[in-house]
Amino acid sequence: MTWVTLSWTIFLHGVLFSTAAGSIGLNYRKNGVINAGLAGLMYFGSVVSRSFARVLSVNPYWSIPVCILFGGFVNLVLNIGYLDLLRSKQSTKIISVVSLGVFLGLYLLERGLWWIFLNQSGNRVMQIFLRTYDFTLFTAPGVLIAGVAALIFSVLLLLVLSPVVDDDSRGFDLWHVAIYSLSGAFACLVGALYPFWFIGTWQIQLIIPLAGVFLGGLEKRLNPFLGGFFAASITVWVTSLGRDVVGIWVIENPYVIALVLLLISAPLYPRGIIGSFRRIVQYSY
């Protein structure tokens, strides 16, 4: 892998997983729940875009509006359920564990759909790139343009909605609907973009966003975005070093790097490693 190719791979991974981790952070700032179901929606988005290309023979970019609508609706329903459960159990830890079950449920649903429609060839078809469907604008791949646009838009929305997000006195209203829907929409959207250039297993799309949230921390608005970017970038960089440095098992299971980052960061929850550093320099965002 050339330096240019590696740099491009690191940057795009960082952009996509930054948006996914930012969605989890936005959801958390509203109800205090680390919603692993958003990682499930990211995985679902990658399945939908592959389905459009390989099952429906349609350009996978047409899957984006489907993912936005589906992700927004599902995450809204999930958070309504989380809030009801939170009122009865009074524990966000229980809700976070339930959200892991939601991820597993989404994964099993997606695998079941592939098995039904593609029979036993489903796994083979899953392991494909969609780059032949991508477009180029001024030498920049379309997925890069779309990914950066999604990241910028999600950050701007977070900043605009911050007064509502941080207001704990509000009852459930249309602002809650908007926040939960946007979180799910962005997670599913970046999942749809991911397969254009990369093959990602369910472990990667679960662990890296969660590692980003723990690495960045949740005390400040932008920390999950920063954590997601660095968690994805470090994972790609370490696994690119070669089998003589990190071993063939790590290269074949890159999510292990993200898992190590998550475990290292967990003792500093909810501040995170990046959050601890930013607390020293006292940035407001």
C-alpha positions as CSV (number, residue, x, y, z in Angstrom):
1,M,0.0,0.0,0.0
2,T,1.5,3.3,-1.1
3,W,1.6,6.3,1.3
4,V,-1.0,8.2,-0.8
5,T,-3.4,5.2,-0.7
6,L,-2.8,4.7,3.1
7,S,-3.4,8.4,3.8
8,W,-6.6,8.3,1.8
9,T,-7.8,5.2,3.5
10,I,-7.0,6.6,7.0
11,F,-8.8,9.9,6.3
12,L,-12.0,8.3,4.8
13,H,-12.2,5.8,7.6
14,G,-11.8,8.7,10.1
15,V,-14.5,10.8,8.4
16,L,-17.1,8.0,8.3
17,F,-16.5,6.7,11.8
18,S,-16.3,10.2,13.2
19,T,-19.8,10.8,12.1
20,A,-21.0,7.4,13.5
21,A,-19.4,8.1,16.9
22,G,-20.8,11.7,16.8
23,S,-24.3,10.2,16.4
24,I,-23.8,8.1,19.5
25,G,-22.5,11.1,21.3
26,L,-25.5,13.3,20.3
27,N,-27.9,10.5,21.4
28,Y,-26.0,10.3,24.7
29,R,-26.1,14.0,25.4
30,K,-29.9,13.9,25.2
31,N,-30.8,10.9,27.4
32,G,-27.5,9.6,28.9
33,V,-27.6,6.3,27.1
34,I,-24.7,4.9,25.0
35,N,-26.8,3.6,22.2
36,A,-25.0,0.7,20.5
37,G,-28.1,0.4,18.3
38,L,-26.7,3.2,16.3
39,A,-23.7,1.1,15.4
40,G,-26.3,-1.5,14.3
41,L,-27.9,1.1,12.1
42,M,-24.5,1.8,10.5
43,Y,-24.1,-1.9,9.7
44,F,-27.7,-2.0,8.4
45,G,-26.8,0.9,6.0
46,S,-23.9,-1.0,4.6
47,V,-26.2,-4.0,4.0
48,V,-28.8,-1.8,2.3
49,S,-26.3,-0.2,-0.1
50,R,-24.9,-3.6,-1.1
51,S,-28.5,-4.9,-1.5
52,F,-29.3,-2.1,-3.9
53,A,-26.2,-2.9,-6.0
54,R,-26.2,-6.7,-6.0
55,V,-29.9,-7.7,-5.5
56,L,-31.8,-4.8,-7.1
57,S,-29.1,-3.9,-9.6
58,V,-29.6,-0.2,-8.7
59,N,-26.9,2.4,-8.1
60,P,-26.3,2.2,-4.3
61,Y,-26.4,5.9,-3.9
62,W,-30.2,5.5,-4.2
63,S,-30.0,3.6,-0.9
64,I,-29.1,6.8,0.9
65,P,-32.6,8.3,1.3
66,V,-33.9,4.9,2.3
67,C,-31.2,4.7,5.0
68,I,-31.9,8.2,6.2
69,L,-35.6,7.5,6.6
70,F,-35.1,4.0,8.1
71,G,-32.3,5.0,10.5
72,G,-34.2,8.1,11.7
73,F,-37.4,6.2,12.3
74,V,-35.8,3.1,14.0
75,N,-33.6,5.2,16.3
76,L,-36.6,7.3,17.3
77,V,-38.6,4.2,18.2
78,L,-35.6,2.8,20.1
79,N,-35.2,5.9,22.2
80,I,-38.8,6.0,23.1
81,G,-38.4,2.5,24.3
82,Y,-35.2,3.4,26.2
83,L,-36.9,6.3,27.9
84,D,-39.8,4.1,29.0
85,L,-37.3,1.5,30.3
86,L,-35.2,4.2,32.0
87,R,-38.3,5.5,33.9
88,S,-39.0,2.0,35.2
89,K,-35.4,0.8,35.9
90,Q,-33.7,4.1,36.7
91,S,-30.4,2.9,35.3
92,T,-28.6,4.0,32.1
93,K,-26.2,1.0,32.3
94,I,-29.1,-1.4,31.9
95,I,-30.3,0.6,28.9
96,S,-26.8,0.5,27.3
97,V,-26.8,-3.3,27.7
98,V,-30.2,-3.5,26.1
99,S,-28.9,-1.4,23.2
100,L,-26.2,-4.0,22.6
101,G,-29.0,-6.5,22.3
102,V,-30.6,-4.2,19.8
103,F,-27.3,-4.3,17.7
104,L,-27.3,-8.1,17.9
105,G,-31.0,-8.1,16.8
106,L,-30.3,-5.8,13.8
107,Y,-27.3,-8.0,12.8
108,L,-29.3,-11.2,12.9
109,L,-32.1,-9.6,11.0
110,E,-29.8,-8.4,8.3
111,R,-28.1,-11.8,8.0
112,G,-31.4,-13.5,7.9
113,L,-32.5,-11.2,5.0
114,W,-29.4,-12.0,3.1
115,W,-29.9,-15.7,3.6
116,I,-33.5,-15.5,2.4
117,F,-32.8,-13.5,-0.7
118,L,-29.4,-14.8,-1.7
119,N,-29.4,-18.2,-0.1
120,Q,-26.0,-19.4,0.9
121,S,-24.2,-17.0,-1.4
122,G,-25.1,-14.1,0.9
123,N,-21.8,-14.0,2.7
124,R,-19.8,-14.0,-0.5
125,V,-21.9,-11.1,-1.9
126,M,-21.5,-9.2,1.3
127,Q,-17.7,-9.2,0.9
128,I,-17.6,-6.9,-2.1
129,F,-16.6,-3.3,-2.9
130,L,-19.0,-1.0,-4.6
131,R,-16.4,1.4,-6.0
132,T,-17.4,0.7,-9.6
133,Y,-20.7,2.5,-8.7
134,D,-18.9,5.6,-7.3
135,F,-18.5,8.8,-9.2
136,T,-15.7,11.3,-9.4
137,L,-15.9,15.1,-9.1
138,F,-12.7,17.1,-9.7
139,T,-10.6,13.9,-9.2
140,A,-12.3,13.4,-5.8
141,P,-14.3,10.1,-5.3
142,G,-17.9,10.7,-4.6
143,V,-17.9,8.8,-1.3
144,L,-15.3,11.2,0.0
145,I,-17.4,14.2,-0.9
146,A,-20.6,12.6,0.5
147,G,-18.7,11.5,3.7
148,V,-17.2,14.9,4.4
149,A,-20.5,16.6,3.7
150,A,-22.3,14.3,6.2
151,L,-19.6,14.9,8.8
152,I,-19.8,18.7,8.4
153,F,-23.6,18.7,8.4
154,S,-23.8,16.5,11.5
155,V,-21.3,18.8,13.4
156,L,-23.2,21.9,12.4
157,L,-26.5,20.4,13.5
158,L,-25.0,19.4,16.8
159,L,-23.8,23.0,17.4
160,V,-27.2,24.5,16.3
161,L,-29.2,22.1,18.5
162,S,-26.9,22.3,21.5
163,P,-29.2,24.5,23.6
164,V,-32.0,22.0,23.1
165,V,-29.8,18.9,23.6
166,D,-28.3,20.2,26.8
167,D,-31.7,21.3,28.3
168,D,-32.8,18.6,30.7
169,S,-35.9,20.4,31.8
170,R,-37.9,19.8,28.6
171,G,-40.4,17.1,28.3
172,F,-40.5,14.8,25.3
173,D,-41.4,17.0,22.3
174,L,-40.6,17.6,18.7
175,W,-37.0,18.6,19.5
176,H,-36.5,15.1,20.9
177,V,-37.9,13.6,17.8
178,A,-35.5,15.6,15.7
179,I,-32.5,14.8,17.8
180,Y,-33.1,11.0,17.9
181,S,-34.1,10.9,14.2
182,L,-31.0,12.8,13.1
183,S,-28.7,10.5,15.2
184,G,-30.2,7.4,13.5
185,A,-30.2,9.0,10.0
186,F,-26.5,9.9,10.1
187,A,-25.4,6.6,11.5
188,C,-27.3,4.7,8.8
189,L,-26.1,7.1,6.1
190,V,-22.4,6.7,6.7
191,G,-23.0,2.9,6.9
192,A,-24.4,3.1,3.3
193,L,-21.3,4.9,2.2
194,Y,-18.8,2.6,3.8
195,P,-19.0,-0.4,1.3
196,F,-18.1,1.8,-1.6
197,W,-14.5,1.5,-0.8
198,F,-14.1,-0.8,2.2
199,I,-15.2,-4.2,3.4
200,G,-16.3,-4.0,7.0
201,T,-17.4,-6.8,9.3
202,W,-20.0,-6.3,12.0
203,Q,-17.2,-6.3,14.6
204,I,-15.6,-3.3,12.9
205,Q,-18.8,-1.4,12.7
206,L,-19.7,-2.1,16.3
207,I,-16.4,-1.7,18.1
208,I,-14.8,1.3,16.3
209,P,-17.7,3.8,16.9
210,L,-18.0,2.7,20.5
211,A,-14.2,2.9,20.9
212,G,-14.4,6.4,19.4
213,V,-17.0,7.4,22.0
214,F,-14.9,6.1,24.9
215,L,-11.6,7.4,23.5
216,G,-13.0,10.9,22.9
217,G,-15.3,11.1,25.9
218,L,-18.7,12.6,26.3
219,E,-18.1,15.7,28.4
220,K,-17.8,18.1,25.4
221,R,-19.8,18.2,22.2
222,L,-17.1,17.5,19.7
223,N,-15.2,14.8,21.7
224,P,-17.0,11.8,20.2
225,F,-16.3,13.1,16.7
226,L,-12.6,13.4,17.5
227,G,-12.6,10.1,19.2
228,G,-14.2,8.3,16.3
229,F,-11.8,9.9,13.8
230,F,-8.7,8.9,15.8
231,A,-10.0,5.4,16.7
232,A,-10.6,4.6,13.0
233,S,-7.4,6.2,11.9
234,I,-5.3,4.4,14.5
235,T,-6.9,1.1,13.6
236,V,-6.2,1.4,9.9
237,W,-2.6,2.7,10.5
238,V,-1.6,-0.1,12.9
239,T,-3.1,-2.9,10.8
240,S,-1.2,-1.5,7.8
241,L,2.2,-2.0,9.4
242,G,2.5,-5.6,8.2
243,R,2.4,-9.1,9.6
244,D,6.1,-8.8,10.8
245,V,5.1,-5.9,13.1
246,V,1.6,-6.7,14.4
247,G,1.1,-10.3,13.3
248,I,-1.2,-11.8,10.7
249,W,-4.0,-12.4,13.3
250,V,-4.3,-8.7,14.0
251,I,-4.3,-7.8,10.3
252,E,-7.1,-10.3,9.7
253,N,-9.0,-9.0,12.8
254,P,-8.4,-5.2,12.8
255,Y,-11.2,-4.6,15.2
256,V,-8.9,-5.8,17.9
257,I,-7.0,-2.5,17.8
258,A,-10.2,-0.6,18.3
259,L,-11.1,-3.0,21.2
260,V,-7.8,-2.2,22.9
261,L,-8.4,1.5,22.5
262,L,-11.9,1.0,24.0
263,L,-10.5,-0.9,27.0
264,I,-7.7,1.6,27.6
265,S,-10.2,4.5,27.5
266,A,-12.9,2.8,29.6
267,P,-11.4,3.7,33.0
268,L,-11.6,7.4,32.1
269,Y,-15.3,7.2,31.1
270,P,-17.1,9.6,30.6
271,R,-14.2,12.0,30.1
272,G,-12.2,9.8,27.8
273,I,-8.5,10.2,26.8
274,I,-9.1,13.1,24.4
275,G,-11.5,14.7,26.9
276,S,-8.9,14.5,29.6
277,F,-6.4,16.3,27.4
278,R,-9.0,18.9,26.3
279,R,-9.9,19.5,30.0
280,I,-6.3,20.6,30.6
281,V,-6.3,23.1,27.7
282,Q,-9.9,24.1,28.5
283,Y,-11.5,24.2,25.0
284,S,-15.2,25.0,25.2
285,Y,-16.2,22.6,22.4
